[in-house]
């Protein structure tokens, strides 16, 4: 082994290590300003089916092969989910999320975040997962957010609707 080769490698590695060491501590990263908290909306929810199930007529059933003669036809596609979030009467978020999946038959996904000033805030969250106009789920909560806190607004139908969790 050539000692000159090791010396050249060392000379090339030292600037790299110095650069990595510097950028691991500087410039300092600030997640939020000192007087801010974070509001995060994270929802995964499937809307109702776009069309209702219907019964096949006797003529339709007769045209089908025997192994395909299911009496009900249920289209898989789901409606988009609309979500609104208000803070202290100001609309922060209004979005309509299409259903996922190739056949548009899976859950709609909403992820959104925004820094807000820390303090006590009144939140109103609304969700529509039906074919009709208006909102099918509405919830309100007053939350005290300390600087650096994160408020997560989630929707879990099996747990009664919207969940407001602060950490």
C-alpha positions in Angstrom: 0.0 0.0 0.0 1.2 3.4 -0.9 1.4 5.9 2.0 1.0 8.8 -0.5 -2.4 7.4 -1.4 -3.6 7.4 2.2 -2.4 11.0 2.7 -4.3 12.1 -0.5 -7.5 10.4 0.8 -7.1 12.1 4.2 -6.7 15.5 2.5 -9.9 14.9 0.5 -11.9 13.5 3.5 -11.1 16.3 5.9 -12.9 19.2 4.0 -15.9 16.9 3.5 -16.1 16.0 7.2 -15.7 19.7 8.1 -18.6 20.6 5.8 -20.8 17.9 7.2 -20.0 19.0 10.7 -20.8 22.6 10.0 -24.1 21.9 8.2 -25.2 19.6 11.0 -25.4 22.5 13.4 -25.6 25.7 11.3 -27.7 27.4 10.2 -30.0 26.6 13.1 -33.4 25.2 12.0 -36.5 26.6 13.6 -39.7 24.6 13.2 -41.9 27.6 14.3 -41.4 31.1 15.4 -41.2 31.5 19.2 -44.9 32.7 19.5 -46.4 30.2 17.1 -48.2 26.9 17.2 -49.1 24.5 14.4 -52.5 23.4 13.2 -52.4 20.1 11.2 -55.4 18.5 9.4 -54.9 14.9 8.6 -57.9 13.0 7.4 -58.3 9.6 5.6 -62.0 9.0 5.1 -64.1 7.3 2.4 -67.2 9.1 1.2 -70.5 7.2 0.4 -70.9 5.5 -2.9 -71.7 7.8 -5.8 -74.7 5.6 -6.8 -77.0 3.4 -4.7 -77.0 -0.3 -5.2 -79.8 -1.5 -7.5 -81.4 -4.9 -8.2 -80.9 -6.5 -11.6 -84.0 -7.3 -13.6 -84.7 -10.9 -14.7 -83.7 -10.0 -18.3 -80.3 -8.7 -17.1 -79.7 -11.8 -15.0 -80.6 -14.1 -17.9 -78.0 -12.5 -20.1 -75.2 -13.1 -17.6 -73.2 -16.4 -17.2 -74.5 -18.5 -14.2 -71.5 -17.7 -12.1 -72.0 -13.9 -12.5 -75.7 -13.7 -11.6 -75.5 -11.5 -8.5 -78.9 -10.0 -7.9 -77.4 -6.6 -6.8 -75.3 -4.1 -8.8 -73.3 -1.8 -6.5 -71.0 0.7 -8.4 -67.7 1.1 -6.5 -67.0 4.8 -7.1 -67.3 7.1 -4.1 -68.1 10.8 -3.8 -65.3 13.3 -3.0 -64.9 14.4 0.6 -65.1 18.2 1.3 -63.4 19.5 4.4 -63.6 23.0 6.0 -61.7 24.3 9.0 -62.4 27.7 10.7 -60.3 29.4 13.4 -62.0 32.2 15.3 -64.5 32.7 12.5 -61.8 32.9 9.8 -61.8 30.1 7.1 -58.4 28.5 7.2 -59.0 25.5 4.9 -61.6 24.5 2.3 -60.7 21.6 0.1 -62.4 18.8 -1.8 -60.4 15.6 -1.9 -61.2 13.0 -4.7 -61.4 9.4 -3.8 -58.2 7.4 -4.3 -57.8 4.1 -6.1 -58.0 3.1 -9.8 -61.7 2.7 -9.6 -62.1 5.8 -7.3 -63.4 3.5 -4.6 -60.9 4.1 -1.8 -60.6 6.8 0.9 -60.1 10.5 0.2 -56.9 11.9 1.7 -56.5 15.4 3.2 -53.2 16.6 4.7 -52.7 20.3 5.5 -50.7 22.3 8.0 -50.4 26.0 8.9 -48.6 27.9 11.7 -50.9 30.1 13.8 -50.3 32.4 16.7 -50.3 30.7 20.1 -53.2 31.3 22.5 -56.8 30.2 22.9 -58.7 29.6 19.7 -62.1 28.4 18.7 -62.0 25.8 15.9 -64.9 24.6 13.8 -64.4 21.6 11.5 -66.9 20.5 8.9 -66.9 17.4 6.6 -69.2 16.3 3.8 -69.0 12.7 2.7 -72.4 12.4 1.1 -74.0 13.1 -2.3 -76.1 15.9 -0.9 -75.1 19.5 -0.4 -74.2 20.8 3.1 -72.0 19.2 5.7 -72.8 15.8 7.3 -70.3 16.2 10.2 -69.6 19.4 12.2 -67.6 19.8 15.4 -66.4 22.7 17.5 -63.6 22.9 20.0 -61.8 25.6 22.0 -58.1 24.8 22.3 -55.4 26.6 24.3 -52.2 26.4 22.2 -48.9 27.1 23.9 -45.9 28.2 21.7 -44.6 25.1 19.9 -47.7 23.1 20.4 -49.2 21.0 17.5 -53.0 20.7 17.1 -54.0 17.7 15.0 -57.5 17.7 13.6 -58.5 14.2 12.6 -61.7 12.5 11.5 -62.6 9.0 12.8 -66.2 8.0 12.1 -66.0 5.1 14.4 -65.0 7.4 17.3 -67.8 9.9 16.7 -66.4 12.2 14.1 -63.7 14.9 14.5 -60.9 14.6 17.0 -58.9 17.6 18.2 -55.6 16.5 19.8 -53.0 18.9 21.0 -49.4 17.9 21.9 
